[in-house]
């Protein structure tokens, strides 16, 4: 049994493409199988929903509700853990919330993009598979062009890599997730539907020549590749976590100042500071250290960001310095500066939820003047640290124009699955029961969903009556041989999530 997860796929994306004959492989799968509107769970964010699909439990009980989660926060085992614990060979490829990777016996795990380290299971997976390593990586903010390149790369490489894994490992149950549709939906919606309103599902196929149309075609080709690798008795399940619809266009300025710091004579290691974020607001934290040295760094950082000027010579960044240590009596700030700092901290805490409480000598916080940037971006000449550059070398404009829709997609075909034309309705919570039953295992009694019996061929169902098993008799989460979870909330992970538009 193979579960192909397609993050962000909705029927409103698929149906007009099917009608236009643009997704022939999916049409062939639907022809021999059954489909449903899939009700999702709250919060409608990928890690929460994919964990509900894997565990058959709501986010309140499995415990995964945010993007910082690792597998260590899962409160209930997944159906994959349970099947592996019962001797089935299980393979997980780029599936979310699978880091650190469980040591599945005779199975494989390539953790999904929220991974906090490079660990895979087994460590020599790629050598033993005889295929080049490929998985989706979001380790820095990407330009629009880089996003397009990464989306195309995923559609090209992931189905081939997955079928190579199936071929080499012959798992009983395998699951993978494709992220290209979700990434395209968030950033390239109006490229597909230029006249889209501020919200609403599409009623037509994305326009010819658009990235979404290319992605849906590429996805279809990948589904063709995967289903060609399966036998008629194999079951193919397709599931998404949510659909997609138009969203109100918004954009965020993301600084690209890191490369210019050196020109300003500033070096993170030597001068004892960290550029914590550049997304929406730029924050540099000066590490605790010798007062005079660190204070000089704080002053130089402030001067660096204040040196960002438009073609008219006026400032582009509003700069605020915050102290992190008690200052000696002869270096006290004026009352006015102390009041201003305190006011800034209060606003940051209550309006943006930002606290400046890590150990620090101080912080420099710099925000772009949005109206001025808009006037100069992308190609006017601006300055920073005395250097002339184009506005888009100082900041990137990150555009978002699509948003999630709560109805997802589910399809099953092959093996004992019935063929039926009309579309049914299921919940993401039902998927784990179906996976257990189709794997020939009893359904754990702690799953919140129900087994959709009417999806199974009646003769098969009679010969293989569904069994239930008390969850207390089942093994728990399969342990990992890799490192324990990193500290929750690390700045690099947060910056990555901001660049995806997932957190502010
Ligand atoms: Zn999304």
Boltz pocket constraint, residues with backbone or C-beta under 6 A from the ligand:
constraints:
  - pocket:
      binder: B
      contacts: [[A, 8], [A, 46], [A, 182], [A, 183], [A, 186], [A, 404]]
      max_distance: 6.0
